[in-house]
């Protein structure tokens, strides 16, 4: 079984972060995962939750560009 890669996009604001995810591969759909607090503890919790849902050999790749280039603009 090949390695599983999940791309995680973060739109970082002062008080919160929007999180989006996308599977690796051409034409992969970018999905809004949710909004978390703007602190490191919140980021740590979402990373642990995402890792728990991945294969042991899986990898998480983080990018701020994922949200900016492929997620529709959200008004705050």
C-alpha positions as CSV (number, residue, x, y, z in Angstrom):
1,X,0.0,0.0,0.0
2,X,1.4,3.4,-1.0
3,X,1.9,6.3,1.3
4,X,-1.2,8.5,1.9
5,X,-0.7,12.3,1.7
6,X,-3.1,14.8,3.0
7,X,-2.7,18.5,2.3
8,X,-3.8,20.9,5.1
9,X,-4.4,24.6,4.3
10,X,-4.4,27.2,7.1
11,X,-5.9,30.6,6.8
12,X,-4.4,32.3,9.9
13,X,-6.1,35.2,11.7
14,X,-5.3,36.8,15.0
15,X,-8.1,34.9,16.9
16,X,-8.8,31.9,14.8
17,X,-7.6,29.7,11.9
18,X,-9.7,28.2,9.1
19,X,-8.6,24.7,8.1
20,X,-9.1,23.1,4.7
21,X,-7.9,19.6,3.6
22,X,-7.3,17.9,0.2
23,X,-6.1,14.5,-0.7
24,X,-3.0,14.2,-3.0
25,X,-3.5,13.9,-6.7
26,X,-4.7,15.9,-9.7
27,X,-8.2,17.2,-9.4
28,X,-8.4,16.6,-5.7
29,X,-11.3,18.3,-4.0
30,X,-10.4,20.9,-1.3
31,X,-12.8,20.7,1.6
32,X,-13.4,23.1,4.5
33,X,-12.5,21.1,7.7
34,X,-13.4,23.7,10.3
35,X,-12.4,26.7,12.3
36,X,-10.1,26.4,15.3
37,X,-8.7,28.8,17.8
38,X,-5.7,30.9,16.9
39,X,-3.4,29.4,19.6
40,X,-0.8,26.6,19.3
41,X,-2.9,24.3,21.5
42,X,-5.8,24.4,19.1
43,X,-3.4,23.7,16.2
44,X,-1.8,20.8,18.0
45,X,-5.3,19.3,18.7
46,X,-6.3,19.5,15.0
47,X,-3.0,18.0,13.9
48,X,-3.4,15.1,16.3
49,X,-7.0,14.5,15.1
50,X,-5.9,14.6,11.4
51,X,-3.0,12.2,12.1
52,X,-5.4,9.8,14.0
53,X,-7.4,9.5,10.8
54,X,-4.4,8.8,8.5
55,X,-2.5,5.6,7.8
56,X,0.6,5.1,9.9
57,X,2.7,5.7,6.8
58,X,0.6,8.8,5.9
59,X,2.0,12.3,5.8
60,X,0.4,15.7,6.4
61,X,1.6,18.6,4.3
62,X,0.8,22.1,5.4
63,X,0.3,25.1,3.1
64,X,-1.2,28.5,3.3
65,X,-1.4,28.5,-0.5
66,X,-4.0,25.7,-0.5
67,X,-6.7,27.9,0.9
68,X,-5.7,31.0,-1.0
69,X,-5.6,29.4,-4.4
70,X,-8.4,26.8,-4.3
71,X,-10.9,27.6,-1.6
72,X,-13.6,30.2,-2.4
73,X,-13.1,33.5,-0.6
74,X,-14.8,33.6,2.8
75,X,-16.0,36.8,4.3
76,X,-15.3,37.3,8.0
